[in-house]
Amino acid sequence: MTDIAKAIELFNHGYTREVEQICLAIAPNADGFAQAQHLLGMLAYRQGKLAEAERYLVHAISLRPGEAQFSNHLGSTLCGLGQLDEGIAAYRRSLKLNPQLPDTHYNLGNALKRKGKLLLALKSYERALKLNPTFVAARQNLANLLRDQGQAIKAEGMLDRAWRQHPEHVVLGSNYVFNLNYHITDGERLLKEHLRFAGIHAPHPCPPHRAFANAPDPDRRLRIGYLSADFRRHSVAHFIEPLIRHHHRDLCEVYCYASVPNADEVTERLAQLADVWRNVRHVPDAAVEEQIRRDGVDILVDLAGHTSDHRLLVFAKKPAPIQVTYLGYPNTTGMRCIDYRITDALADPPGNERWYVEQLLRLPNGFLSFVAPHGAPAVNPPPFVSKGHLTFGCFNAMAKIQPGLIELWSDILKVVPGSRLLLKNESLADDQVQHMLLRSFRRHGVAADRLILHGRIPSQCDHLALYHDVDIALDTFPYNGTTTTCEALWMGVPVISLYGELHASRVGLSLLSRLDLTDLAAATSGQCLSVATALARDESRLERLRYALRGLVQERLCDAEGFAASVEEAYRDIWRAWCAEVPEEKP
């Protein structure tokens, strides 16, 4: 076996140091030198040394420009460096050399998606699947792409078939149940599908109370652990930061277990707020579980549910006496090893218990606290004053804009003469997605000139300033907005929210009730149409709300200290309940 063949075999088995030693020893004039440079580049990529990986891979390509995989791997490196255009060009060079590489089609699809070219990305995923029908990641990303275009029903069928073929696949199962929240309103069905996930991945009974070394003292200082991949620029971090910042440290010691894919300045800020910060991104579930046990965490809080990069399997082995799910997911986890779910009485009214395996912890004054956006522009006069027509708006993700909602919004536009609808989300950066959406409205009798479409706006300040062009915000259904609703209200824009029976469709009601604006929440599409029409015609109320809402939000949604106290009281109650159930040790 040649040295380079041995290096390739060792690389495939994960022997990093040995591969590096062999490759560095191969002389520049040896037959395997180009492949050695390629392997060194791959090693550097795996270690996160992307600039070093780029140098090795560029050198390898200069020596053997006809190797398609060299360009494929360079594409991944360039995309990792944030150079998407260059990465896409490298993938296309690879496919020109060998169009039969499913991995490269898949990688190209991922890069195109990041660029906002959703329909081109879709075609790349479809090509990858045609070449390799068992390519689970490609099928999953294709389904997620369909969801992100508002085609949740089509995505559901694709994910369901894939999950039934690969029931052990954790991410696939979570993607399937998560997707259901966008269009399913049947609580029994949602519970059944979440239990299906738990039956595969968390089938074992929870350990008895005596299995934990935590001292059952009901009044001692508690160790609270928060586990999340979203300790970064993300809506979850936006709402969890005030809680972590305002925890009373004489009552609670805060442990954060960060599984963050790309750390940023928010990550750094949160790390400073925690008493103990542990980076568990690349730590196996079993090791994270053991670390939590060693840390002696009393209450472990999941902030992700079935969203991206979750670590629910850490919770499956119950490393803490009490486990709670909160904030990041609008439904049950399905896992009986998670004891509680934090909510409130409007988001989850009496009777909703039947749709959860967790016991509901209803906070008295709402289930979240909002942080006023830093550097938000001042509130401007309502745009109907200068434009002469009323503008509705929605900044929620395209995945939440389901066909029934388009029909309702079309009815609103037709009933309010001359009105416009401004929609803004990342998916609308793709011209073809815009055309699809315009066709959907046209089928309901709404012409393209009634719609104003915007893609992603990178600047937070500019994003918020776009509310200067909106008179009334329309919430999504059955998956309400949270951050978008709070931001609209902060910018003086009243929000009309259609609500249903499940938590995902009651967040708007919960938020509006705290501002004494429950009259803007509607229980049926017909009622929603009436509320929108009445508010659109009440110009004096629109002007009053424009200037009053920010103060109301500041007073009633931004009380971080009061919110932290209510959460701590709930933690103390469930801790005392656990202590009361611990059997006394016999002398």
N, C-alpha and C positions, 0 to 999 in steps of 0.2 A: 504494500500500500504506500503510495506516495505521501509526502508530508501534507500536501494540500488536501488530498482525499481524507487523511486522518483528521485534519483540522475541521473539514466539513462534517465528518461524523461526530466529532466532539462538540461542535457548535450545535448540531441538531439535538444533542443530549444535554445541553446547557452548561458545558464545562468552559466557563469564560476564561479563566486564567490560562489554562492549557492551550486554548485556541489562540489567544493573544501571543503567547510565547512562540508557538510554531510559526504564526504568520509574520511576526517581526523578524524571525530568523531567515525567512525566505529571501533570497537575493533578488535584486531588480532584474537580472537577466535570466531568472529561472522561469520555466513554463507556467508555474502556478502563481507568479507574482501578482497579476491582475486580480485573480480570485482572492489572493491573500489581502489585497487592499480592500476588496469588496467586503470580506468577512470582518476586517477591522472596522470598516464603516458601520456594519450591522451591529457589531459589539458596542460601538460608541452610541449608536441609536438606542439600543436597549438600555443603556446606562444613562440616557438623557443628555448625553454630550453631543448635541445636534450640530454645532459648528464643526467639531472634530469629525463627526460622521460625514458631513458634507464634503470636507476636504478629501477624505479617503475615497468616497464614492465618485467624486469628479475625476480623481486620478485613475480609478479603476476604469471608468468609461473612456477616458482618453486613451487607455491602453487597449481596450476591447470594446469599441463603440457599437458592435453588433449584438451585445448581450442585453436582451430585453429586460431581464430581472434587475440588472444594474440600474437602469433608468427608473424602473418601478420603485426601487428602494430609495433612490435619490428623490423621487417625487414625494414619498412619505416624509423624508427628512426635511425637505423644503416646506412642506405644509406644516410640519411641526414647528418650524422657525417662523411661521406666519406668512411665508411667501407663497400665497395660494396660486397666483398666476404662474409663477415659475414651476410650482409643483404640478399643476395641471398640464403644463407644457411637457414636463418630464414623463408623466403618465401617458400622454398621447404619443410621445416618441417611442415609449415602450410598446404600445399597442400597434404602432406602425411596423415595428420589428416583428411582433408576434401578436396578432389580434385574438389569439385563443387563450389568453391568460385571464381566468375569472377573477383572480385577486386584484389584478390591475384595473379591470372594469369596476370592481367594487371600490377600490381606493379612489378612482376618478369620480365615482358617484358621491363619495363622502366629501371630496374637495369641492365639487360643483354645488353640493348642498350648502356647504359653508359659504360659498360665494352668492347664495341666493338663487342659483339657477336650478330650480326644483324639478322642472320637467326634463331637463337634460340629465339631471342626477337620476331621475326615475328610469330613463332609458338605459343608463349605465348599469343600474341594479338589475334591470330586466335582462340585459345581455349577460351579466355574470351568472344569473340563474339559468339561463338557457345553456350556458357552457357547463354549469355545475348545479343541477337541480337540488342537490342536498346542501347547498350553501346557506346555512341557517342565518348567519349574520346579514347576508344580502337580502334574504326574504324579510327579515325583521326590519331592516332599514327601509326597505321598499314600503312595507306596511306603515311604518312611522311617517314616511314621506306622504303617503296618501292621507293619513290622519291630519298632517300639518297643512294639507290643502282643503280640509273640511270634509274629507271622505272617510269618516270614522266607521261607517257601516261596511264599506269595502275592506278597510284595514282589519276590521274584526274578523271577517271570514278568512283572510289570509293568515292572520296570527293564530286563529283557532286551529286551522289545519296544520300549521307548522308545530304548534305546541303539542297537539295530539301525536304527531310523529316523533317529537323529542320532549316527552313529559318531564325529563330530568333537567331541562334547560331553564335555569332560574330567571335569567333576564327575559327570555321569551315569555315565560309565564307571567312575569310582572308587567311586561309590555301589553300583554293581552288584557289583563284585568284593568290596567290603567286606562287603556283605550275605551273601555266600556263606559267610563264616567262621562265621556263627551256626548253620548247619545242615548244611554239607557236610563230610564226613570223607574224601573221595576226593582224595588229594594230587595225582594226575595231572590231575584235572579242574580243581582250583584253579590249578595251574601253567598249564594251557592258557588259562584265562580271563585270568590276569594277563598272559600273553604276548600275548593279543589286544589288551589295552590298550596295551602297549608297542609293538606293531606299528603302531599308529595314531599314537601320540604321541612315541615315541622310536625311530624306525626306522633312524636313521643310526648308522654305526659310531663307536666312541669315537676321539678324536684320538690320535695316537701320542705316546709319552713326550716326544719332542723338541718337541712343541707347547707345552710349559709352560716358563715362565721360572724356576720354583722351583729353587733350587740343590740339586742331588742330593747333599747332604752327609748321610750316614746318622746322624750324631751331633749335629747342630745342634738348637737350640730349634725346636720345631714350632709352626706356626700351625694351631690346630684351630677349625673353624667349625661352629657348631650352628645349623641353620635350623628354625624351628618357629613355628606359630601358637598353641602351647599354653604359652608363657611367661606363665602366669596361673593363677588358681585352677583347676587341672586336674590329673588324676592324673599326666600326663606331667611336669609341673613338679615335682610332689612327689618323683619319682624322679630327675629330672635335676639338681635343685638340689644334692644332696650331691656329685655328680660335679664340677659347675662350681666349687663352693665349695672342694673339696679337690684340685683340679688343682695339681700342683707347678709354680709359675710359672717356675722356672728351667728346666723341661723343656718347658712348653707355654704358649703365648699364646692366650687364649680369645677368639674372635670370636663374637658372637651376632647372628643375623639374625632379628629378631622380626617375624613377620607376624600380630601379635596383633589380633583384632577389637575386643576391649574390654579395655584395660589396667586393671590393678588394683594392689593393694599387693604382690602376688607379682611382678608385672612390674617394679615399681620395685626390689624387693629383688634380683631376678636381674640387673637392669641394673647395679646397684652391684657385683655379683660379677664381671661380665665385664670383660676388659681393653678390649675395644671392643664397643660396642652400637650396632647399626644398626636403625632402624625401617624395615622394608620393606613394611609393610602395603599401601600404595597405590602401590608401585613396580612397574612392569611386569617380567615375568620376564627379558626381555633385559637390562634395566638392572641387575637384581639379579645376574645372571650376570656382567655386566661389572664390577660392584663387587667381587664375590668374586675375580675375576681380578686386579683392581688391588690388592686387599688381600693378595694372595699367599698365600691359604689353601692349606695343604698337604693337609689331610684335612678334607673337608666331610661333616658328619653330618646325615642326614635323621632327624627325630624323629616323623614323622607317617605315613609310608606313604600309604595311600589313605584316611586319615581326613579329617575336615572341615578345610577351608581349607589343605590341603596345597599345597606349591609344588614338586611333583615335576618340573614342566617346566623348572624352573631346573636340575635335575640332568641333564636330557636332553641338554644341550649340553656337559656335563662341564667346568664351570669350574674344578675343582680336580683335581690329579693323581690323588688317591685319594678315592673316595666311599663312604660307609658308611651303612647304614640301621640304626636302633636304636630300641627301646623302644615306640614309639607304635602299632605295627602287628604283628599276629601271623603275618605271612606274607611271602612274597616280594613285591617291588614289580613283578617281571616285567621290569624295566629293566636291560639288560646294562651300561649306563653306570654302574650302582652296583655297586661291586666286592665289598663285604663286607657281612655281616650279623652283628651281635653277638648271641650266644646262649650256651648252655652245653650240656654233654653229656647232661643229662637232659631239658631242654626240646627239644633236637634231637639225639637219639642218632645214632651212626654209621648211615649209610644215608639219613638225611633229606636229604642233599645233593641227591638226585635231584629234589627238589621246589622247588629254589631256582635262580635264575640267579646269585645272589650266592654268593661263597665264605663258608662259615660260620667265624666267629671265636668259638671256644668258650672262654669265660672259665673259669678253674679252680674258682672258688668261687661260682658263681651269676652270672646275667646282670644282676642289679640290686641296689641297696642301698636299704633302706627308711629313711625319716625318721620317727622316733617322732612321732605327732601332738601338737602343742602343746596343753596344757591338757586332755589326755584325763583322764576321771574314773578314780578308783581302781578296781581289780578288785574286784568283789563276789562273795559266795558263789554257787555255781551255783544257778539258780532252782528246780531240782527239789526242793531241800531245803525251801523254804518253800511251794512250790505243790503238791507232792505228785504232780506229773507231769512228764515230760520235754518240753522244747521244742526242736525243731529250728528252724533259721533260715537265711535267705538274703537278703542285701542287694544282690545283683547286679541289673543292669538287666533289665527285663522282656523285652527283646529276646533275652536269653540263656536265657529259660525256654521251651524248645521242648516240643512235645507229648510226645516220648519221655521227657523229664525229669519231666513231670507224672505220667506213669504210674509211673516209678521211685519218686518221692517218695510217691505214693499207696500203693505197696506197703510202703514203710518205715513210714508212719503206721499201716497196718493190722497190721503185724507187732509194733509197739511199742505195747502197750495204753495208751489214755488220752493218748498223746502229742499234741502240737500242732505246727503249722508256722507260724512267723512270717516273713512276706515283707514286704520294705520296698524300694520303688523309686519313682521319680518318676511312672511311669505309673499307679500305684495311687492317685494323688490323684483320679483320675476314677472316680466311682461305677460308671459303666457298664463300665469296664475290670475293676473288681473283680467285677461280676456275671458277666462273661465267664469270668474265671478260676475263680470258684466253680463255674460250670457244668462247666468242664473237669475239675475234681477230682471233682465229683459223678458224672460219667460213669464214673469209676474207683472209685466206692464210698466216697468220702470226703465226709462231711457238712460243711456250712459252719462248724459250731461247732468243727471241728478246725483251722481256719485263722484266723490273726490278720494283718490286712493294714494296712500303713501306707504313706502317700505320702511325699513329700519332707519332710525335716526340715531347715530352714535352718541351724540351729546345729550346728556340727561337734561340740561337746561333747554336745549332746542326741542327735545321731545315734549317737555312740559309746556313750552311756549306754544306748541301746536294747539293746545286747548284754548288759546285765544281765538281760534277760528270755530269753536264749538259752543253752541248754546245749551244743548241738552245731551247728556251721554246716555246711551242705551246699553244695558248690561246684557251679557250672553246667557243662554239657557239651553240645556239643563246644567251647564257648568258655568256658574257665575265667576266674575272676576273678583279679585281681592285687592292686589296692589293697584290695578287699573282703576278700580272704584275709588280707593282712597286718594289716588293722585288726581282724579277728575274733581273730586270734592274739594281737595286742597286748592285747586286752580279756580274754584268758584263755579264749577259746572255741576248742576244737579244731575243725579243718576236715576233713571227709571229701571227698576229691576223686576223681572218676572220670576216668581218663585214657585217651587213645587214642594214635595214631601221630604226629599233627601238633603243631606248637608250641602252637597255641591251646588244645589239650586236654592239655598237659603242664606248664603253668605251676604248677599246684597241686602236682604231683609234685616239681618242681624246688624249690619253697619248702619243702615238708614234709621233703624229704630233708636239707635243711640244718639241720633241727631234730631229726634222727634220728626222724622220725615217718612213715617210708615205709609203715608198716603201716596208716596211715589213707588211703593212696592205693589205688584199686581199678582193675583192668584191665577188668572186665566189670560189667554191671548186677547180675548175681547176686552177684558178690563185693562190690560196693558195699552191697547189701542186708545181707549177712552182717556186714560191717565196722560198719555203722550199728547193727545189732541188738546186736552184741557190746559196742560202746562204750556204748550206751544202758543196758545192763544192768550195766556196770562202774562203779558209783557211786564207789568209792574212787579209781579212775583219773581220773574226771572231776574230782573234788575236787583231786587232786594237780596235774593239768594246769592247772586254773583258776589256781592261784597260781604255777606254774612257768613258764608260757608267756611272760609278759612279759619275764622275765629272759633266757630263751633267745633270744627275738626280738632283744632289745637286743644280746646278745653276738654273734649269728651273722648277723643280717640288717641290722644297723645299723652295720656297720664301714665307714663312708664312706671313711676314709683308705685302708684296705686295698683297698677296691673301686676307688678312683681309681687307685691304683698298678697294679692288674691291668689296667685299661683302658689306662693309659699304656704299659704294657709291650706290650699288643697293638698299639697305635698305632705304637710304635717298631718292632715286628717287620714290620708291613706297609709302613712307610716305608722300612726298610732293603731290603726286597724290591723296592720300586719303584726305589730308587736303583741297585740292582744291575742293573736292566734298562735303565737309561738309557744309550744309546750314547755312547761317549766321543767328544769333539769332536776332529776331526783338526786337527793343527797347520797 
